[in-house]
Each structure stands twice: as structure tokens, then as C-alpha cells.
Amino acid sequence: MASRCWPTRDADLAKHLNDELVGNLTKDDCSIIGQEVILYRVAPYDTKTNMYGEAGETGKVYKAGVKLFCIVDAGDFDWNTDEFGPDTRQDVTFAFQRDMLIDVNFRPDIGDIVSWNSGYFEINGTNENQLIGGQTNKNWTISCTANLSRINSLNIERTRAF
């Protein structure tokens, strides 16, 4: 019954249209509405920890970045000034096509860093609940919420392209 509601050919057409609109690195290097971001994965075995299991003096270490396309929903900047000086905050949601992530064998996770718009954002949550026709086996996107991070607290390596 589920195939009548969302046949495979309709899913293939929707995927093809999304690849053209958002972008897909395995096919070409362009997009219409999607934006290019670089995602850095935490390297837990390279990060030195203290006796409490926290990142040591050097902080977290990250692997080489992966270039991906996604749709970005950025909130306004929030400025705060206190005795330590000015501070900038911004909340952003990055929506990645799940099929594109499967094609490049990569999945964003909590703690990863996303480079976008001359800023670095730490992912603090992921969500996979955009279901096609309410079917759990037809999940469409992975949405990641992130906060602006200070660049001086990151150990980022150069970018890796597919």
C-alpha cells in the first residue's frame, strides 16, 4: 500500500530535483538555492583529555573538512557586552539531504563544526523527522542546529574535497 502513496519513480524525481536545487557533490559542483559549507568531524583519538575526560589545554582536534551542500536558516546576530568585552551569538540550522550524505558516506553529529559565512558553528543537535508520506523508511533530511563558536578555541585542519 505504501508504494501507491509515494512510488519509487516519484521519489527518484524528487531526489533529482533536490539535487539540482540544493546541490549534490557526487554529480556536479553547483546548486541553485543550497549553500556550500565545510563540516569538520571531531577526532577523538587525536584529542588529548585530562583526568576528567575533558579536552585538555589544546582543545578538541578536528579531522580534515568535508565540503557539503545544504539549506541554511540563520537567525539574527545577538550582541552581548559585559566586563569581558563584546560577544556575538547566532543560532543556525543546517538542513542536509539524507540521500546526499549517504552517497558521500558522511553523517553530521553533535560536536562537529560547520564553517559557513566566515564563521564556525558547533552542532548541538540533530533531527531526522522529515518523513515522506509519514513513512519512517523515507526520511528526507537531517537538520542540525548549531551555535556560533569562537575561532580561537578550534583546531581545524585544511579542507578535503570529494
Order of alpha helices (4+ residues) and beta strands (2+ residues): alpha-alpha-beta-beta-beta-beta-beta-alpha-beta-beta-beta-beta
